Structure formats: C-alpha cells, structure tokens
Amino acid sequence: MARLVLDSTVLIDALRGRPAAGRVAALRRVGTEPWVCVVSVEEIWRGLRPEEEPQVRRLFRGLRLAPLGVKEGILAGQWRRQFASKGTTLHQADCLIAAAALGIGASLATANRSDFPMDQLVVEHWPIGE
C-alpha cells in the first residue's frame, strides 16, 4: 500500500469540509495509507477552536503517525543548511515534515509545493479549496 503524509494545508482544507475532505476519505479505497507528522498535529492544534476538538480528534485517529527521530532531524538540518547556502530559507517545520515522509517512504500532499523543494521528496499538489 502506498503511503501519503498529509501536510497541514491539506488537513485544514479537509477539516473545513472542502474537497480535500473527500480526497482524504477516499485514500484507503484507492490503496493509499494516510499519515501525519506530529509537527502538523501541533500546527492544527495551535489554531483549533474548542468546538472543533472532537472533529480534529476523529481525523487524527484515522491517520498513522510518521515518526521523527535522529535520522529525520539530521536530514532536516542538512536541507536547511544546503538551501541556506543558496540563499533560500526553509522552515524547520516543513523540513521535519518532509524528513518524516521520507523516513516512512511516503509522498507528501500539500497546497504549498514551494515549501518542499527537496529533490528526494515526491510532492503531490493539493491546491487549497480543490
């Protein structure tokens, strides 16, 4: 079964009932296992309204958690250093999410492709609201 890590942009769209919700719900039917990184869990939880908590908990219960360890931390740091040397600043959170995806052999679904310029990473563009 293929693996797909869902970035915060995709999770937010799904939680707002936009078309991403249907795409996320259909992943297992098409043979793709949905995953999330704890960084995205924190990002979603940070912007959560109290009345949204039950819905968010349900969503996260349906996703597998991609681990972050030393290997992923090293990779994220290497990317940040590599891109900084070329004048491009990458965010720590994005690098950790990307490293978590690679760590489990997954692709990454996001609305912000430009946040994930790493050559090794397969990125699926899920535009906001589509």
Secondary structure, DSSP 4 states (H G I P E B T S, - for coil): -EEEEEPHHHHHHHHTTSHHHHHHHHTGGGTEEEEEEHHHHHHHHHT--GGGHHHHHHHHHTSEEEP--HHHHHHHHHHHHHHHTTT----HHHHHHHHHHHHTT-EEEES-GGG---TT--EEE--TT-
